Amino acid sequence: MTTQMIIRVEPSLKNKVSQLAKSEGKNLSELVRELLEKYTKERDMGAYIDNLWNRIGQNLSQKDISETDIDEAIKQVRSTNA
């Protein structure tokens, strides 16, 4: 279920945003929803960290680095730092 949100903006800004939305085949509400979703997604630390781990995993897979390789590297670093 959706809910309403009331915001106040200058008429000139509303007109510009409405025109941009219309040029993209959207209405003002659709555009504002998309912008809010993008805004919250970009600032969601949990999602950012998940994305970071996914990218790290993909990079390791592309370089053919396995869990065993990582475990061995950790052991080696720990033994030299001990």
N, C-alpha and C positions, 0 to 999 in steps of 0.2 A: 504494500500500500504506500502511496506517495503522500507527501505532505507539502504544504505551501510554505514559502519563505518570502518575506517581504524585504526588499532592499531599496535604498534610495540612491539614485544616481542623477547626474546632470542630464537634462533632456538631450543635449548634443551627443553625449556618450551613448545614451540609449538608442538614439537614431543611428549612430554609426554601427553599433553592435547589431542592431536589427537588420541593417542593410547587409552586413557581412554574413549574418545567419541566412538571410534570404538568398544571397548569392551562392551559398553552399547547399541550398535546398532544405534548410532547416528553419524551425521557428526559434524565437528568442529563448524559450524555455529549454529546448533541446541543446542549444549552444551553451547556455549557462550550466546545465547539468554536466555536459562534457568537460567544460573548463574546471568545474569543482571536482569532478572525479580525477582529472589529470593532476590538479593541484594537490589533492590529498594523497594520491599515489606517489607523487614525487617526494613528498615529505614524510611518508610512512617508513620509519626506520626499520621495522621488521621486514617489510617487503624489499627494502634496499639491501638488507643483509642476505635475505634469501636469494635475491638476484645475484649478489656478489658471489655467494657460495656456488650457485649454478654456473656462473662464468668461470670460476676457478676449476670446478669439476670438468667443464668442457675443455678448458685449456690443458688440463692434465691428461684427459683422454686423447686429445689430438696429438699430444707429445708422447703417447703410449707409456705414461707413468702410472704404475699400479699402486695399490695400497701397501704392498710389500716394499716397494721402492720408497714410499713415504716413511713407513715405519723404520726402515734401515737408515734413512737420512736423519731422522729424529734421534735414533740411538747413537749415531756417529757424532752428531752435534753435542748431545748430552755427555758423551764420554770425553770429548775434548774440552768441554767447559767444566767438568767435574773437578 
